[in-house]
Amino acid sequence: MASLGELERSVMEVLWSRDAALTANELRDALAISEGEPGRAVATTTVLTVLSRLERKGFVSRARDTRPHRYRALLTREEHTAELMHEVLDRASDRDAALARFVGTVSAGEAATLRRLLDDLSRS
């Protein structure tokens, strides 16, 4: 999976936080609000360039049947995170050791969640 730059990540955060697809202008406005610096607003052309890159990378889809085009995330934030975790594990020379190290660093609450999820998986 391709990595995300700072602006790409910001765009994805906005898309992940919305239920509906957004236009480039709506994204630009949401970015200006989330950044909290209206004077440093991103230009619509910059947002369109970022959206084009995200579409090529497989992060967003574009509805071309409307004008202006509307964009939505193809994966949820959680699906993206899970894919990143798999990608890191796939690069590990010793996958078991990497998993053991990870499990050894989780909180008690996270360990309980992992146990519950693994139990659910084994029952299905």
LINGITA-V671038 format. One record per residue. N is the residue number from 0. RES is the residue in one small letter. SS is DSSP state (H for helix, E for strand, - for the rest). PSI is psi in radians with two decimals (NA if undefined). Layout:
n->N res->RES ss->SS psi->PSI
n->N res->RES ss->SS psi->PSI
//
This chain:
n->0 res->m ss->- psi->2.39
n->1 res->a ss->- psi->2.59
n->2 res->s ss->- psi->2.84
n->3 res->l ss->- psi->2.38
n->4 res->g ss->- psi->3.08
n->5 res->e ss->H psi->-0.85
n->6 res->l ss->H psi->-0.65
n->7 res->e ss->H psi->-0.76
n->8 res->r ss->H psi->-0.72
n->9 res->s ss->H psi->-0.75
n->10 res->v ss->H psi->-0.78
n->11 res->m ss->H psi->-0.68
n->12 res->e ss->H psi->-0.71
n->13 res->v ss->H psi->-0.82
n->14 res->l ss->H psi->-0.71
n->15 res->w ss->H psi->-0.47
n->16 res->s ss->H psi->-0.10
n->17 res->r ss->- psi->2.56
n->18 res->d ss->- psi->-0.52
n->19 res->a ss->- psi->2.74
n->20 res->a ss->- psi->2.61
n->21 res->l ss->E psi->2.66
n->22 res->t ss->- psi->2.93
n->23 res->a ss->H psi->-0.68
n->24 res->n ss->H psi->-0.70
n->25 res->e ss->H psi->-0.69
n->26 res->l ss->H psi->-0.78
n->27 res->r ss->H psi->-0.81
n->28 res->d ss->H psi->-0.74
n->29 res->a ss->H psi->-0.65
n->30 res->l ss->H psi->-0.71
n->31 res->a ss->H psi->-0.70
n->32 res->i ss->H psi->-0.77
n->33 res->s ss->H psi->-0.55
n->34 res->e ss->H psi->-0.40
n->35 res->g ss->- psi->0.18
n->36 res->e ss->- psi->1.47
n->37 res->p ss->H psi->-0.53
n->38 res->g ss->H psi->-0.31
n->39 res->r ss->H psi->0.50
n->40 res->a ss->- psi->2.55
n->41 res->v ss->- psi->2.43
n->42 res->a ss->- psi->2.61
n->43 res->t ss->H psi->-0.66
n->44 res->t ss->H psi->-0.62
n->45 res->t ss->H psi->-0.75
n->46 res->v ss->H psi->-0.75
n->47 res->l ss->H psi->-0.69
n->48 res->t ss->H psi->-0.78
n->49 res->v ss->H psi->-0.75
n->50 res->l ss->H psi->-0.68
n->51 res->s ss->H psi->-0.76
n->52 res->r ss->H psi->-0.76
n->53 res->l ss->H psi->-0.60
n->54 res->e ss->H psi->-0.77
n->55 res->r ss->H psi->-0.62
n->56 res->k ss->- psi->-0.14
n->57 res->g ss->- psi->0.36
n->58 res->f ss->- psi->-0.51
n->59 res->v ss->E psi->2.75
n->60 res->s ss->E psi->2.69
n->61 res->r ss->E psi->2.22
n->62 res->a ss->E psi->1.89
n->63 res->r ss->- psi->-0.10
n->64 res->d ss->- psi->-0.06
n->65 res->t ss->- psi->2.76
n->66 res->r ss->- psi->2.24
n->67 res->p ss->- psi->2.79
n->68 res->h ss->- psi->2.62
n->69 res->r ss->E psi->2.49
n->70 res->y ss->E psi->2.51
n->71 res->r ss->E psi->2.69
n->72 res->a ss->E psi->2.43
n->73 res->l ss->- psi->-0.54
n->74 res->l ss->- psi->2.65
n->75 res->t ss->- psi->2.89
n->76 res->r ss->H psi->-0.72
n->77 res->e ss->H psi->-0.70
n->78 res->e ss->H psi->-0.72
n->79 res->h ss->H psi->-0.78
n->80 res->t ss->H psi->-0.75
n->81 res->a ss->H psi->-0.71
n->82 res->e ss->H psi->-0.70
n->83 res->l ss->H psi->-0.71
n->84 res->m ss->H psi->-0.75
n->85 res->h ss->H psi->-0.70
n->86 res->e ss->H psi->-0.77
n->87 res->v ss->H psi->-0.79
n->88 res->l ss->H psi->-0.67
n->89 res->d ss->H psi->-0.47
n->90 res->r ss->H psi->-0.20
n->91 res->a ss->- psi->2.39
n->92 res->s ss->- psi->-0.50
n->93 res->d ss->- psi->1.62
n->94 res->r ss->H psi->-0.73
n->95 res->d ss->H psi->-0.73
n->96 res->a ss->H psi->-0.68
n->97 res->a ss->H psi->-0.75
n->98 res->l ss->H psi->-0.74
n->99 res->a ss->H psi->-0.74
n->100 res->r ss->H psi->-0.75
n->101 res->f ss->H psi->-0.87
n->102 res->v ss->H psi->-0.58
n->103 res->g ss->- psi->-0.21
n->104 res->t ss->- psi->-0.06
n->105 res->v ss->- psi->2.73
n->106 res->s ss->- psi->2.95
n->107 res->a ss->H psi->-0.69
n->108 res->g ss->H psi->-0.73
n->109 res->e ss->H psi->-0.65
n->110 res->a ss->H psi->-0.72
n->111 res->a ss->H psi->-0.71
n->112 res->t ss->H psi->-0.78
n->113 res->l ss->H psi->-0.77
n->114 res->r ss->H psi->-0.82
n->115 res->r ss->H psi->-0.78
n->116 res->l ss->H psi->-0.70
n->117 res->l ss->H psi->-0.67
n->118 res->d ss->H psi->-0.80
n->119 res->d ss->H psi->-0.72
n->120 res->l ss->H psi->-0.70
n->121 res->s ss->H psi->-0.42
n->122 res->r ss->H psi->-0.35
n->123 res->s ss->- psi->NA
//
